Amino acid sequence: MWDLDFTNKDPFKLMAVPMGVPIMVFPYSGCLHINAGKIHGGEQIRPILFGQITRSVEIRLSGAGGLLLVIFSPAGIFHFLEHSLRGITDRYNYYLEQINWVGKDILPALRSNNPLSDISAKARLENVFLRRLNQSHDRDESTMRIVDWINLKKGKVSANEVSSQFNLSLRSLERRFLMHVGLGPKHYANIVRFRHILRYKKDHPDASLLDLSEIGGFVDQSHFIKNFKKITGESPEAFFSHNLEVLNLTLEFT
């Protein structure tokens, strides 16, 4: 869990980039703006689910309040939902009250005289997730092993290599990933490779574009820049000029 407080009079803006993980967001007080949409915190806590995202999303926070973020492993949130993750990819305004157990278990756990930022509220929320996980009968350990292997390879694998490694047809592999991860294996591996590049840049701030393209296993620098723009909507130079602080925070939790 990650708690982000903000007390700015002026909106605090950040860009959420694809990191290959789904996130539950619990805004409290203040206002949360996602792209053109406005979501209020305050007395009525409305948990929101970010499914996998394939493009950058602008988030603005204003007023005095904060966010409690619950970040899941790529295939981990499937245990808590009642349908395929494919249906929530690139949906970032999915109110979790639509999922039966959230309205029954999570919201009552958060209703107290203590604010959501209080440690007791976080403990109650954690207990709900642990209890739900223990009750789940939909665990897919095999998909988690594939996800772990792709991460071990830092995303520099093809769908054919994954299917061969785990003795699955490409069609079965694609279907399994769309259901449990929310992305196809090729798309997920590309995001893992992107995340590896970002982590390298965090640890080596002076790394050049050529360095980053080589670390990512791209055939040349132009191919790397094209791929980077496709994910972030910006050139590497523009992205790194204003996103490093947020990037450092994000990489701590993914």
N, C-alpha and C positions, 0 to 999 in steps of 0.2 A: 504494500500500500504506500502511496505517495501523497503527502498533504502539501498543497500549494496555497499559501495565503497571499492575498493582495489587498492593499489599502490605497490604491491610486485614485486620485481625482480624475486623471486622464486615463483613458483605456490603455491597458497593457496588452500589446499584440504579440502573438507568436504564430509560427507556422508549424503545424503538425505534419510531419512527412511520413511516408510509408516506412514502418519499422518491422512489419511482419507479426505484430501482436495485437490482439483485441483488447479493448480497455473499457471498463465500466467507470462512469463519471458521476460523482455525487456533488453537485454544486450546493453551497450553502451561503445565503446572503448574497449581496452584490448581484451582478448580472453576467451571464455568460452568452457571448455572441458567437455563433458558428457560421462562418460565411455570412449570408444575409439574414440568417435566422437569429432570434433573440430568445434566450431561455433564462428564466428567472430562478434565482435561488430563494432564500428566505424561509418562511415558515413551512411552506409546502415543498418538501424534498422530492424532486422528481429525478430518479436515477436514469441515466442515459447510457446507451451502449454504442461505442464506436466499434463497428466490425472492422475487418481488414480494410485499409484504405489503399488505393492504387495511385492516388495523386495527392498533392499537398492540400491541406485544409487550413484556412485562416481562423484563428481563435482569438477573440478579444475579451478581456476581463475588465470590468469597471465596478466602481463602488468599493465598499469594504466587505470582504468576505473571503471565500476560498473555494478550493476544489479538493475533494478526496478522490484519488484515482486508484482503481484496483486493476493492476496490469497482469494479464494471464500469459501463460506459455502459448505458443501458436495454436496447438490443438487442445489446450487445456480447458478452454471455455465451453467446448462441446458438451462436457459433462453436465453443465448447468443449464443448457438450453433445451428446448423441446422441438427443435427443427434444425435443418441443415444450416451451416454458417454461410453458405453461398447466398442465401436470401438477404443477408445484412451487410454484404461487402459494399463499401462506399456509401453506407447509410450511417449518418452520424447524428440523427435526430430520432433514433428508435427508443421510445420510452419503454422502460423495462416493466412498467406495470402491466404491459400486455402479456408478460410471462407469469403464469399463475402463481408459482411459488415465490416470486419476488414480492408481489402484493401481499401474500400470506405471511411470509417469513421476514423479508428484509425491512419493509417499511415499518412494521410494528417494532422491530429491533432498534430502529433509529428514532422512534418517537419517545423522547424523554425531555426532562428539563435541561439536560446538558446539551451544548451545541455539538454539531457533528465533528468539530475540530477537537473535542474533548477525547482523551485517551480511552475512556470507558465506552464511548460510542464506537470507536474503532475496534475495540475488543469484542463488542457485541456483533459487529458486522463480520469480523473474522470467524467467530464461532458459528454463525449462520452458514458461511461458505464451507467450513470444515464439516459441519453436520450434513450439508447437502452432498458434498463429495463422497462421504462415507455411505450415503444412501444410493449413490448413482450405480446403475447397472450397465451404463453405456460406454465404459472406458474402452478406448481403442489403443492399446499399448503399441501395436504394430505401426500405426501412423506416427506415434510419438518417436519411435525408434528411427523412422525415416527422416522425420524433422531433425532429430539430433544428428543424424549422419550428414544431412545437407549443411547444417551449421558447422560440423566438424570440418567439412570441406570448404567452408567459408563461401558457400554458394557457387563455387566454380565447378559445377557439374551440370550435365545435360539431363533432360527427362529420360533419354535412352539409357544413360548410365545408372540413373536411379532405379529404373524398372529392371535392369539387368542385375543390379546389386541385390534387390529384394525379390527377385523372381516373380514380378508382376507384369501383366500386359500394360501397355501405355494407357489403354482405355480404363482399366481397373484403377491404375495409379491416379489418373486424372479425376475420376469419379470420387475416389476416396479423399483426395485433397480438397476438392470443392466442398464436400460435405463436412469434413472435420477441421479444415484450416480456413476455408473461405476463398482460397486462391488455387490455381493450378500449380503443379510442381515447378514448372519452368518460371512462372511469375514469382513464386515464393523464393526460389533459389536466387533470382535476380535481386530481390529485395534484401536477402541475406548478404549477397555480395556488396550491395550498396551500403548496408549497415557496417560491414567490415571496413569499407573505405572510410566511412565517417569516423569510425573508432580509431583508425590509423591516423587520420587527420587530427583528431583530438589529442592523441599521444605525440604527434609530430607536427606541430603547428606550421613549421616551415616547409613541409613537404610540397613539392611542385606538382603541377597537373600531370607531368610525365611520371613522377613517382606514384601518384595515385592510380593512374591508368595501368601501370605495371603491377601494382599490388592487387588490383581488381582482376587482373588476367585479361585485359582488353588487348585487341590486336594492335591498336594504335590510339593516340591521344584523341583524335577526332571521334572515334567510335565511343570512347569513354564520355566525352562531352555530350554527345547526342543522347546516350543512355541516361546520363545525369539529368539533362533537361527534361527528358520524358517523365522521370520520377518526381522531380521537384518543381518543374515549371520555370527554372532559372538556370543560368550558366553556373558552373562551380564557383567562379570568382564572385558573382553577385550573391550566391547563397552563403558562402563563407564570410562575406563582409558584414552580415547582419544577423546570422543565426548561431554563432558559436556558443553563446551563453546558454541558449535554450537547448542547443545540441548536446552540450556537456551534461545538462540535467537529464535529458531524455536517455542518453546512453547509459546512465547509471542504473536505469531500471529496465533495460531491455537486453 
